[in-house]
Amino acid sequence: MFQKLKFFAAVSVVATSALFLACNGQESAQSKTGEKNVQPAAQPAEQPVATKSLVIFYSQNGATKKVAEIFQKARNADVFEIALATPYPSTYDSTIAAVGAQRESKQWPALVNAKADLAKYDTVFLGYPIMFGSFAPPIYSFLDSNDLSGKVVVPFCTYGSGGRKASAAELKTLEPNANVTLAYGISNKRVTAENGSEVAAKEIEAFFADLETGKTDEMLMGGYSEQRPLTAEDSAVFAAATKDYAYLSLKPLSVSTQVVAGTNFLFTCEMKAFGGPAVQTNVKIFRPLPGRGEPELIVVEK
Ligand SMILES: Cc1cc2nc3c(=O)[nH]c(=O)nc-3n(C[C@H](O)[C@H](O)[C@H](O)COP(=O)(O)O)c2cc1C
C-alpha cells in the first residue's frame, strides 16, 4: 500500500567468531599438550563470554519486519520489536501528517517497550523504515531511552526510493560512542515482491561478507567506469527501471557502469521531487543478465 510512495527522498559477529576461533584454537592446543592446569599464576584466565546479537526493529507495515527476520535467522539473534503506544493511522496520508508533526515538534512517540536490556549484547542490528529521508520517529524514541555506546550497531532499512546512507550518518551523529557500521538497505518494492525474501537473504549474505572485510560505501563504489554521456540503451534501461517513480521527476544526465553478474548503472540525475527545486542525485539501477528479468531501481541517493 505504501508502494505508491511519493517520497524523495557484524562486525562484533566477526570479532566474536574471531574470539571463538582463537579460543577454540587455544583450547585444542591445550588439550593436545595436556597442560590445562599449568598456566602461570600471573596470567589471568581468559573467560570468553558467548554473546548473542540482538535485532531491534520498528516496522509499520511489515517490510522492515521481513528483513529483520532474515537478520535474526542469519545470526540466530534475539529480537526486540519496537512498538508504538499509539500506532500510526492506517492510511498513508494520515501517517505522513502524524510523522510530519512529530518531526516538526521533535516530540517522539511513546513506545510500549521503551527500554531494551542490551547488557549481554555486543552487536545490535537496528532496523527501520525510512520516513522523511531518515529513520522513522520510533527509532528516535528508542535512542532516547537506550544507550548504544560501546556496541557494534549494524543499521538496516527499507525505503521507497532511498535513505540508507543518510540515516546511517544520522545514527553515527546521535550515537557517537557506538561503532556504527556500513548499513544495509532494500526498497519496499523489491523486498515485498514475491521473491523478496530470497533476494534480501542473498544480499544480506553478501552484506555480511562486506562487513567482515571492512568495506565502506566508498569502496563499494569502486569498479565503476567514468561517468559518460548516455547512449540510447542506457536511456532505455533508465526508463524501464524508473517507470513507477514519476513523482521524483528524474532526468538522467550521465552514467557509469559496473559489470557484476549483470550490470550496475549509476546515473547522475537531476531530480525535482514533487515539482520541488532541482537537486542532483544518483540513481542506482541493476540490469540482470539477459533473460533473467527487467532492470530495477535499487536506490536513489547522493
Ligand atoms: C510517513 C512515511 C514517510 C516515508 N518517507 C520516505 C522517504 O522519505 N523516503 C523513502 O524512500 N521512503 C519513504 N517512505 C516509505 C517507507 O520507507 C517504505 O514504505 C518502507 O518499506 C515501509 O516499511 P515498513 O513496511 O516496515 O513499515 C515513507 C513512508 C511513510 C509511511
PDBQT file of the ligand as one rigid body, heavy atoms in Angstrom, charges set to zero:
ROOT
HETATM    1  C1  LIG A 401       5.275   8.643   6.681  1.00  0.00    +0.000 C 
HETATM    2  C2  LIG A 401       6.155   7.963   5.677  1.00  0.00    +0.000 A 
HETATM    3  C3  LIG A 401       7.260   8.621   5.187  1.00  0.00    +0.000 A 
HETATM    4  C4  LIG A 401       8.117   7.992   4.272  1.00  0.00    +0.000 A 
HETATM    5  N1  LIG A 401       9.210   8.660   3.827  1.00  0.00    +0.000 NA
HETATM    6  C5  LIG A 401      10.040   8.065   2.939  1.00  0.00    +0.000 A 
HETATM    7  C6  LIG A 401      11.179   8.751   2.457  1.00  0.00    +0.000 A 
HETATM    8  O1  LIG A 401      11.482   9.883   2.830  1.00  0.00    +0.000 OA
HETATM    9  N2  LIG A 401      11.971   8.138   1.542  1.00  0.00    +0.000 N 
HETATM   10  C7  LIG A 401      11.696   6.882   1.106  1.00  0.00    +0.000 A 
HETATM   11  O2  LIG A 401      12.453   6.376   0.275  1.00  0.00    +0.000 OA
HETATM   12  N3  LIG A 401      10.633   6.197   1.560  1.00  0.00    +0.000 NA
HETATM   13  C8  LIG A 401       9.794   6.749   2.477  1.00  0.00    +0.000 A 
HETATM   14  N4  LIG A 401       8.712   6.063   2.942  1.00  0.00    +0.000 N 
HETATM   15  C9  LIG A 401       8.499   4.690   2.509  1.00  0.00    +0.000 C 
HETATM   16  C10 LIG A 401       8.880   3.634   3.546  1.00  0.00    +0.000 C 
HETATM   17  O3  LIG A 401      10.221   3.832   3.958  1.00  0.00    +0.000 OA
HETATM   18  C11 LIG A 401       8.736   2.223   2.980  1.00  0.00    +0.000 C 
HETATM   19  O4  LIG A 401       7.443   2.012   2.512  1.00  0.00    +0.000 OA
HETATM   20  C12 LIG A 401       9.110   1.164   3.999  1.00  0.00    +0.000 C 
HETATM   21  O5  LIG A 401       9.414  -0.033   3.316  1.00  0.00    +0.000 OA
HETATM   22  C13 LIG A 401       7.996   0.868   4.989  1.00  0.00    +0.000 C 
HETATM   23  O6  LIG A 401       8.471  -0.104   5.885  1.00  0.00    +0.000 OA
HETATM   24  P1  LIG A 401       7.505  -0.977   6.798  1.00  0.00    +0.000 P 
HETATM   25  O7  LIG A 401       6.638  -1.823   5.890  1.00  0.00    +0.000 OA
HETATM   26  O8  LIG A 401       8.427  -1.820   7.620  1.00  0.00    +0.000 OA
HETATM   27  O9  LIG A 401       6.689  -0.051   7.631  1.00  0.00    +0.000 OA
HETATM   28  C14 LIG A 401       7.839   6.671   3.837  1.00  0.00    +0.000 A 
HETATM   29  C15 LIG A 401       6.684   6.033   4.329  1.00  0.00    +0.000 A 
HETATM   30  C16 LIG A 401       5.862   6.660   5.230  1.00  0.00    +0.000 A 
HETATM   31  C17 LIG A 401       4.657   5.936   5.748  1.00  0.00    +0.000 C 
ENDROOT
TORSDOF 0
